[in-house]
Amino acid sequence: MNNKTRVERARILGWCIILVFSLLSGRLWYLQVVQGQKYAAMADGNRIRWVRAVAPRGRIFDRYGVPLATNRASFTVSLMPGSLDGETREHVLTRLSLLLGLTQEELEDAITKGIRYPYEPIRVMQDVPAETVVALEEQRFELPGVMVEMEEVREYPQGPLASHVLGYMAPISPELLSAWSSQGYYGSDYVGLTGLERLYEFVLRGEDGGNQVEVTALNRPVQILNRTPTIPGSDLILTLDRDLQALAEEALTEQLAAVRAQGKYTDTYSGVVIVLNPKTGAILALASMPGYDPNRLSDAAERSAYYLELSRDKQKPLFNKALQGLYSPGSAFKPVTAIAALEEGKTTVKEVFYADDIGPFGIKRCWTLRNTPPLAPHGNITIVEAIKESCNDFFWEMGLRLGIEALAQHTREAGFGSYTGLGMYPSEEKGVVPDPEWKRQRFSKRPRSEQVWYPMETMDMAIGQGFLLVTPLQMATFYMGLANRGPIYVPHLVEKVQRPTGEVVEITEPKVAREIKASPATWDAVIRGMVQVVESGTGAQAFRRFPYPVKIAGKTGSVQLGPGQGDAHGWFCGFAPVDDPEIVVVAFAEHGGGGGVAGGPIVRQIMEGYFRKQFEPEGEESPNLERTK
């Protein structure tokens, strides 16, 4: 090989070396300059973790600042799914399932629901006991990717009190996660499912923060590089009075038990009590019994079994009967018929009607409370006396005189068949105000004879029976209108929304929803009849020897049910003081018999508790606190 050939080969080799180094240099330049930020971020991703910090949930207080829903510190176990693969994954999940008392399927489900990014921690269990945390820390070197964090969990310090108002929290469902994904929710988050917890979810939730944490190859924290503070959720200040709410639930539960103990009405386990301020529509107490313990529904260990127990209970404790229960109002509806008859000129305050108990369609049972002679018909009676003694015969006649169209119109003007406007989740029912058109549509697939409206059905509606269906909340707002002699305010449960700093961000102002139009003479007659109900009529026994100098107006109601449907339901609705009403109370007892049997004593207890604060120095007790059970 000559020198020329050697030189050429050396030159080619040199150019090859230059080309290789050029390619390497270009690649290094591309990686370090063009793609430098990308790979720096990937490197950081391998050593830096973002650990989300959940914002403290807003608290819920009663009108006087008594806590109804708060938070407490707890331990949460999180898992970094990107650090697990192959044998490591199987080993970690096996040991973790034993320590937490979960199946591997439950762990896998938590990972599947919560995963967004492989190196983002997923909460697999909240409110972990301290002894479990100790065991986890003792074995932390065998559990790469497992982290224990401090978080706050929901707590209801009053237990089952006002459970249907507050609601409860549980893990977010796949449907809600999909709907709220843009709001920053994760599959492991707890959210409000019912009540105010659900209605005000976005207000109570707050804004999450977190920490940038440097970790080792085994995903163990080394140091915190950066912190993003959380923003706590806003607090709710309710219109509820904790003491009045407790009294309402206690009075309802005890009275239903007392009625059952008498042996006649043995199936009365459920009921409703609503207490509100007629001047504003503020709800002071709302009890739907039986209720439930939201602490148990929010607890991971108890939730499934407890929910199954509640869902199988035939008394439907998860069902808010105050807003969603639809019932006939019975004789508690008669003030509507009375107002309609007087305003339409179908009767007068002075008219004397002879109630012989024999109507155009045969004999009806409508016996007087008077004992002389026993079971005698009412005889001569005015509208005031008809309200006092709840005379069906009189109100059947008024219904026939009015006709169904006029009666239905006045019923709607009183607020029935419409939403009251109370915000709640699940939302309230509208009820049913029947008329001929409603019946034609309702029974359109039935024979023509079943679609026609009959006078007997007008008579039924005039005494609060038949197709007419109302909610207890609608009854409470109607009696608010009676107390105010017209105006009906939108009922509300939230007085204001405020930040933890005390800054008020929203306040509820009283708002008139509708007004019942009636003359002063009509109001005087109807309310006079309701006062006599309490003093000497169908509700007198329950209010005998009331200990305070307060004039009370009220109305009993008994709802007769069809064959095989059980004992009658009982209502008592009232307000006081009559001249300047401060409180409206509605009590309803499913299968509790007449309104004076169960409802009246409940309303009496609540009114005693309310007025005791006004008429007695704190710590003293009236010698006349006789409570009729």
Number of C-alpha atoms within 10 A of each C-alpha: 5 6 8 9 10 11 11 11 12 12 12 12 12 12 12 12 12 12 12 12 12 12 12 12 12 12 13 14 13 12 14 14 11 11 12 14 12 13 12 12 12 12 11 13 15 17 19 23 21 19 21 19 19 21 20 24 25 26 25 24 20 22 19 12 12 17 17 23 25 18 16 12 13 16 19 20 23 21 30 22 22 16 17 20 11 7 8 14 16 13 15 18 21 15 16 22 15 11 14 18 12 16 14 16 11 13 20 13 13 18 21 14 19 21 20 14 11 13 21 19 24 28 25 23 19 22 19 16 12 11 10 15 18 11 12 21 15 11 13 15 12 15 23 22 23 27 21 18 15 14 18 19 21 24 22 23 14 17 15 20 22 25 28 30 21 23 25 27 25 19 17 20 16 11 9 14 20 13 11 13 12 8 10 9 18 19 24 23 18 19 23 23 20 23 23 24 26 20 19 20 19 17 20 26 23 19 19 18 17 16 18 17 20 20 19 14 11 15 23 18 16 12 13 15 12 12 15 12 14 16 17 22 22 26 26 29 23 25 23 26 20 23 14 18 23 18 19 29 26 18 21 31 19 14 25 27 18 16 20 16 11 9 9 12 23 18 16 26 20 21 29 27 31 25 29 27 21 28 20 19 26 24 25 25 25 30 27 28 27 23 21 22 18 25 21 21 20 22 18 15 15 12 16 13 11 15 14 10 11 17 13 10 11 7 17 15 20 19 18 24 25 26 27 18 19 17 21 27 28 27 29 26 26 25 24 24 25 27 23 25 24 22 17 16 11 15 19 17 14 11 11 14 17 14 23 17 20 13 13 11 8 7 11 14 12 20 21 21 18 13 9 8 8 10 13 15 20 23 15 14 18 21 27 22 22 26 32 28 26 29 25 24 26 27 27 24 19 24 26 17 18 22 15 22 14 16 27 25 14 21 24 15 17 26 22 24 21 17 17 25 13 17 17 21 21 18 16 22 19 19 21 19 19 23 21 17 12 14 15 16 11 13 14 12 10 11 9 10 9 14 18 13 17 12 16 15 20 29 23 18 31 33 31 27 22 20 16 26 21 25 25 27 26 24 24 29 27 29 28 29 23 27 28 22 19 19 22 28 25 20 26 24 25 23 20 17 23 20 20 15 9 10 10 14 11 13 12 14 13 15 14 14 15 16 18 21 18 15 13 9 12 20 21 14 22 25 23 19 26 31 26 22 28 25 22 15 25 26 29 18 17 24 22 16 14 20 17 16 9 14 16 23 26 32 34 33 30 30 26 19 15 9 7 6 9 17 22 22 27 30 36 30 28 31 31 21 17 21 11 13 19 19 24 31 29 27 30 31 28 23 25 31 25 25 29 26 26 33 35 33 25 33 31 24 24 24 24 19 16 16 18 18 11 10 13 12 10 9 6 8 10 12 7 10 15 15 16 18 19
